[in-house]
């Protein structure tokens, strides 16, 4: 079994949902040596998240942002954790709902995603720095 790991820092992104599949694949070229395995992507933050979804139509990402903001609004009167700004507590909730990692099968040295699937960075803060990811590929 082979194991490869890389830690990367993404450029800062605006609030919203962003395709980062190519950034990830460029950062762990060893994936090409894995015939059958798994790629795990983990985000080291509590106010941003990861998910896999539509990679072709950018309106899907816009709709995600609109919908999650309706589900988890800013300035809810019951938020106590608000000293980092009105977007902070909602960002923590959104990150927990979306998740901190994704796993993708590796087949013949490539991520075995569906034709319309891509990996999203879900940036939930208004002014975030570059997010750190840990990429782990393993398999035969």
C-alpha positions in Angstrom: 0.0 0.0 0.0 1.2 3.5 -0.9 0.5 6.6 1.2 1.1 10.2 0.1 0.2 13.4 2.0 0.5 17.1 1.2 -0.6 20.2 3.1 -1.5 23.1 0.9 -2.8 26.6 1.4 -5.3 27.9 -1.0 -5.4 31.5 -2.2 -8.1 33.6 -0.3 -11.5 33.2 -1.8 -14.6 35.4 -1.4 -17.5 34.2 0.5 -19.3 31.5 -1.5 -18.8 28.1 -3.1 -15.7 27.6 -5.3 -14.4 24.8 -7.4 -11.0 23.7 -6.2 -10.6 20.2 -7.9 -7.7 21.3 -10.1 -5.9 23.0 -7.3 -6.1 19.8 -5.3 -5.0 17.5 -8.1 -2.0 19.8 -9.0 -0.9 19.6 -5.4 -0.7 15.8 -5.1 0.7 14.5 -8.4 1.5 11.2 -6.7 -2.1 10.2 -7.1 -1.1 9.1 -10.6 0.8 6.2 -9.1 -2.3 4.8 -7.2 -4.2 2.2 -9.2 -7.0 1.6 -6.7 -7.4 3.8 -3.6 -8.9 6.8 -1.9 -8.1 10.6 -1.9 -9.2 12.3 1.3 -9.3 16.1 1.5 -9.6 17.7 4.9 -9.9 21.4 5.7 -8.2 22.7 8.8 -10.7 25.3 9.7 -14.0 25.7 11.6 -15.6 28.4 9.4 -15.2 26.9 5.9 -16.1 23.5 4.6 -15.8 21.0 1.7 -18.4 19.3 -0.5 -18.7 17.6 -3.8 -21.3 18.8 -6.3 -22.0 20.2 -9.8 -18.9 21.4 -11.7 -20.3 22.7 -14.9 -23.0 25.3 -14.1 -21.8 28.1 -11.8 -25.4 29.0 -10.9 -25.4 25.8 -8.8 -22.7 27.4 -6.6 -24.6 30.7 -6.4 -27.8 28.9 -5.4 -25.9 27.0 -2.7 -24.8 30.3 -1.2 -28.2 31.8 -1.4 -29.9 28.7 0.2 -27.5 28.2 3.0 -27.7 31.8 3.9 -31.5 31.4 4.3 -31.0 28.3 6.4 -28.4 29.8 8.6 -28.9 33.6 8.7 -26.6 36.2 10.2 -27.6 38.2 13.3 -29.9 35.6 14.8 -30.9 37.1 18.2 -30.0 33.9 20.1 -26.3 33.8 18.9 -24.0 34.4 21.8 -20.7 33.9 19.9 -20.7 37.1 18.0 -17.5 39.0 18.9 -15.8 38.0 15.7 -18.5 39.5 13.5 -22.0 38.7 12.4 -20.7 36.1 9.8 -18.7 34.1 12.3 -21.2 32.0 14.2 -23.2 31.2 11.1 -19.9 30.2 9.4 -19.3 27.6 12.2 -22.8 26.2 11.8 -22.5 26.1 8.0 -19.1 24.3 8.2 -20.6 21.7 10.5 -23.6 21.1 8.2 -21.4 20.8 5.1 -18.5 18.9 6.6 -14.7 19.2 7.0 -13.7 16.4 4.6 -14.5 14.6 1.4 -13.3 11.2 0.1 -13.0 10.3 -3.5 -12.2 6.9 -5.0 -9.0 6.7 -7.0 -9.1 4.5 -10.1 -6.2 4.1 -12.4 -4.4 7.1 -11.1 -7.4 9.5 -11.3 -10.1 10.6 -9.0 -13.2 8.6 -9.9 -15.7 11.6 -9.8 -18.8 11.7 -11.8 -18.7 13.6 -15.1 -20.4 16.6 -13.5 -18.8 16.5 -10.1 -16.2 18.7 -8.6 -14.8 19.5 -5.1 -16.0 22.8 -3.6 -14.4 25.0 -1.0 -17.4 26.4 0.9 -16.1 29.7 2.2 -18.5 31.0 4.9 -16.7 34.1 6.1 -16.8 37.5 4.4 -13.0 38.1 4.7 -11.1 34.8 5.1 -7.4 34.1 4.6 -6.2 31.3 2.4 -7.6 28.0 3.8 -5.3 25.1 4.6 -6.1 21.6 3.3 -4.5 18.2 4.1 -4.6 15.9 1.0 -4.0 12.2 1.6 -3.9 9.7 -1.2 -3.5 6.0 -0.4 -4.0 2.7 -2.1 -2.4 0.1 -4.3 
